Amino acid sequence: MVNDELLDFFSQVQKGIKRFGLAKVMTHLRKMDLERNNPNQKKVFEYVVVVTANHYDIPKADILYSNKRGVVTTAKKMCFSLLKSNIDVSEGDIGRYFDKSRQVINHAIKNTPIIGSSFNNKQEQIFVTDFQTLNKMVIRFTNELD
């Protein structure tokens, strides 16, 4: 009986992967895991991705699924930094949401200027200004959830 139920379950999973693709199925599984652990955490993750995508004028899907460079990479780093700064979340949790390893998230956050008075270049200064703007929005959002 249990084996039949298990086979039926995996048959349904296989159909879902065939129909929607592995990346989409995995994204939904990661989101379900986050939601189960902390329902508000999922809302913050989604909010951060949406406001960051709007700020950089790129599709939300590019932040979540794309391997494009340039502004998409900057937007991803912004999401990582905003999440790490505003909620009690591990690099592993952030990595699972964005389908990246914990090490990739840690490296991106460590090499991202957030606060400081000296910048190596104009892009770092712009990043910090953008971070401060978006961070105020995320703080407001998280305070409204509590």
Disulfide bonds with the S-S distance in Angstrom:
none
